[in-house]
Structures are given as structure tokens and as C-alpha cells.
Amino acid sequence: MSKDSVLEIQENGYCVLRQHFSQPLIDTCREGFWPMLLAYLEAHRDTPNRGPHRHFLPMPFTAPCFVPEFFFDETVLRIVREAMGDRVVADQWGCDTPVRGSTHQGPHVDYQHPLFAEIPDLDLPIYMLVISFGLVPVTQLNGPIEIAPGTHRLPRGEALRAVVASEIAMQSVPLEIGDVLIRHPWAVHRGSPNLTDTPRALVSIRYVRRWYADDSREVNSIPQAVWESLTPGQQSMMRYPICSTSSACRKRC
């Protein structure tokens, strides 16, 4: 399955692992995170940071929101490593949430600065992948991501032109609880409107080749106790700040 998934990512820019994470794992994460999310949305109601009524916030590295199963899933890591090699790290952990009143985003790609500015359209192997899963079912009504398949393989200007001209159709990607979306962030995509009264919480982890680094997303710190609970192999895959004092961690998380 992993080889087929890698081929699908290489061809279309994304794949979906159906019913991959267990529902109890997702339910427990949601129950722990939901009060934090609602408090954030209330405090930032008038200052959305991803467009009208669309918010991003970093996820905490504390149970039950953080569990190793999300980061070190054997199948997901097999796909990530087959696409990018063994030397990969996780460096982002956040939640994208449109609420009622959100609109279609413009078609775009993530991490828009090319690796080599002097050759912006250089065809490169995959060096970053984003995995995402919903804390609620992602339906046609609450704002599924829409992706234009194959556009990660085109020069960016050409990809955006083809999408705007409807030469390449965008595909909506609904997700049931437990489904995992793995996508190339250079595939042209956009968020769609949430027409419901329930925030559409989509949690994401980014994996990159070890040599790549940027600070394009805010991340929380890992509390020292959580860090020490990880195996050396798991620690080697986590590129996040480590927080040595509980009071400072509470401020960050």
C-alpha cells in the first residue's frame, strides 16, 4: 500500500489513507483540544490569521492532544520515508480552522519561497510532505480542502494559470474521522467555506528532509517531561523547541 500511496502523491500531489487512525484516538484528542480551540476562536474572533473567519493555531504537545501515535505511525512514516528517504524530521504541528462566514481562499501553494531563488521552477524531488486529519468529519458543508491534482509537477505560474482558467479542476477532499490526507504542499489548493456552526478543525504535521528548515509556522514547545517520555529514535525525528520549566510551557501551550 505504501508504494501505491507514494506513486499517487508523485502523480496527483496527494493521497488519502482511509480509516487509518482509530476513532477513540481522534475522539480523545478532540475532547482535550476543543476547550482550547473555542477559547482561541473567541479571543481572536476579529483577528483571523488565514483569511476571513479562518484561523491557524499551534497544537499543544500535551496529552491528550499530543500522542506519539500521530507522529510515529508506521504506515505514515513508511510513505514519508519512501518519498523522501530515512533522514526526515517533523517540524510543524498545528490546526487550521475555518468557521461560519469563511469564504473560498484563492488558489495557492504553501511555502511559496523556492528553495533556489535563482531557479524558481527547478524540478526537485519531494522534500516536504504534510499529513492532516480532521478532529470532526470534513464534509462538503464545513470546508474541505480542494486540491488541483498534478499541479505540484508544473511551474508555479503555469499551475496557477491552469487552475484559474479551469483547465485543471480542483477536487474536494472530504475526510471521515480517522482518514489521513498526505499531500505535497506545492499542489495548488484552497480552503472552502464552512457553512455550519461547528468549527472545522483540521490538524496537520509537516515532515521535511533533515537539511530543510524554515520558521513559516508558529509551533509550541515540547515540555521536558514529554520529551523525556519519547524514545531516542522518536526524539531524533522531532525538530521543536523543548521547554524545561512547566510555567513557561503553560505560557507557550
N, C-alpha and C positions, 0 to 999 in steps of 0.2 A: 504493500500500500504506500509506503513512504516514497518509493521510486516514482510511482504514478503521481503522487502529490507534487513531487519536485518537478516533474515534467509539466504538470498543469500550471504550476507557478511560473516556470520558464516560458510557457506558451501564452497563458492568459494573464499572468500577473497576480493570480490568487488561487487559492483552493479552500474548501471548507471540509473540516472533519466533523461529521455528523454525530451527535450524541456522544461526544468524546469525554468531557468532564462530567463527573457524576452530579446529579441534581442536588443531593444533600450538600455537596461541597459548595456549589453555587448558592444554594439557599442560605447556608451558614454565613458565607461572605456577604451576601446582600443584607441579611438581618443585622450584621455588625456594622456595615458601612452606611446603611440607609439614614440613620440619625445624623451622621456627619455630613452626608450629601445634602439632606434637607436644610441643615443649618447653614451650609455653604451657599446654597441657592438663595436662601432668604437674605443672607448678608450681602450677596453680590447680585441681587435681582436687577439692579440698574447698571451694573458694570460687567456685562458678559465679555468674555475674552476670546470667543471664537465666532463672533458674528451675533446678529440679533437673537436673543434668548437661547444662546448656545454657549456652553461652559466647559472648560477643562480644569480639572484639579488633580494634583498628585495623589496617588494612593498611599495609605499608611503601611508600614512594614510591621504591623502588629496583628496578632490573631484576633478575630477570625478572618480579617480581611486578607492578610498575608498567610499563605501556607505554601510549603515547598512544592506541593503537587502542581501548582500553577506554573512554577518556574522550571521545574526539572522533570517534566513529563517525558517519559522515554520515547514515545512516538513523535511528539513535537520536536524534541531535540534531535531525533534521528533525521527528520526532514530538514531542520535548520542546518545540521552538520553536513548532510549530503549536498545541500545547496551552497554552503559557504566554507566547508572544512571544519576541522575539530577546534580550531582556535577562535571560539566565539564567546562573547560575554553579553549579559543582559544589562542594559543601561538606562531603561526608562520603564516607568510603572505608573500609569495614570488612568483617568476616567474621563471620557467625552460624553457630555450630557446635553442634548437639546431638550427644551421644554416647550409647552404650548406657546405659539407665537413665533417659533423659529421658522426660517424660510430655507429654500434651496440655496446652498452655497454655490459659488461659481466653481466650475470645473478647475481642479488644481492638482498638483503633486505635492507631497511632503518633502521637507528638507531640500529646498529648491536651489541651494548653492551647489554648483557642480564640484566634484572632487578636484578636477583640474580646470581652473577658470579659463585658462588659455585654450582649452579644447572642450568646451561645454557639452558637446554632443558625442564625446568619445564613448563607444560601445564598451561597457565594462561588465565583468561578471558581477553577480549579486554580492553586495557587501553589507546589506541590512535587510531585515525582514521584521514585520510587525505581526504579532498574533493578538487577536481580540476575541472576547466572548461577552455576551450580554448577561447582566445581572437580572434582567427581565427579558421575556421573549421580544425579539426585534421583529416587528411586523410592518406591513405596508403603511400602517397608520401612525406609527410612533417614530419614524425617521430612520429607516435603514440606510446604510451606506450604499451608494451607487458607484460602480466601477466600470470603466471602459476597457474591455479585455484587449490585451496585446499592446496597449499604448506605452508600456514601460520599455518596449523594444524600439520605439520610434524617437527621433529627435524631438525634444520637448515642444518646440514651436509647432512642428508638424502634428504632433499628437493633440495638442490643444486645438489647433485649427480644424482637424478632422472631427473632433468631438463637437465643437461649436457648430460646425457645418452639418452635423448629423450623419456624417459619413461612417462614423463608428458609434454605435448605440451604447449608451450606458446601461448596465444591468444592475437591478436592485438585488441586494444580498440579505434577505431575511434570515434570522437565526433563531432557532429554538434554544431553550435552556440546555446548556451542555455542548452546543455546537461551537467550534473553534474556527475562526477565519484566520488564515495565514496569507498575508499579501505583501507584494513588493510596493514600497511607498512611492515609487515613481510611476505606477499605473495611475492614469488620470482618474480622479474620483471626486465625489462631492457628498456632503450630508444632505439629507432631505428633511422636510418639515415634520415635527412631532405634532400631530393633530389631537393628541389625547391629553388628559390631565396628569398622567404619570410620567415622571422623568425617564427618558430612555438612557439608562446607564450602560455604556459600553466600555469595558475595561481592557487595557492594552499593555503588552510588554514588548519592548523592542530588543531584538538581538542583532549584534553587529560583529563583524570581524574584529579581532582584538586590537588591531592597529588603528581602527577608526574611532574618533571621538569628536563630540560636539556637545554644546550645552543648550540645545534648541528647546528643551522642555524642562520645566521645573520638576525636581524629584525630592522626595522626603529622605531623611536619613534612616539608616538601619540601627535600631537600638543595639547596644553592645550585647545584651543578653540574647537577642535574636541572632545576631551574628555568630556568637559562640555556639549556638544550637545547630548551626549548619556544619556539614562535613567539610574537610579541606577541599575536596573536589567541588562542592557547591560554592564555597567561598571564592574559589578561583574564577567562577563564572559571574560573580556579582560585582558590577562596577557602580557602586553607590557610596555616598559618604556614610561613615559609621559614627554613631552618636554615643559618646561614652558616659553621659550623665542623663538620668531619667527626666530631669526638669527641662533640659534643652531639647530632648526628644519630644516631649509633650508640646513644646512650642512649635517645633517643625511639623509634627504629625497632627 
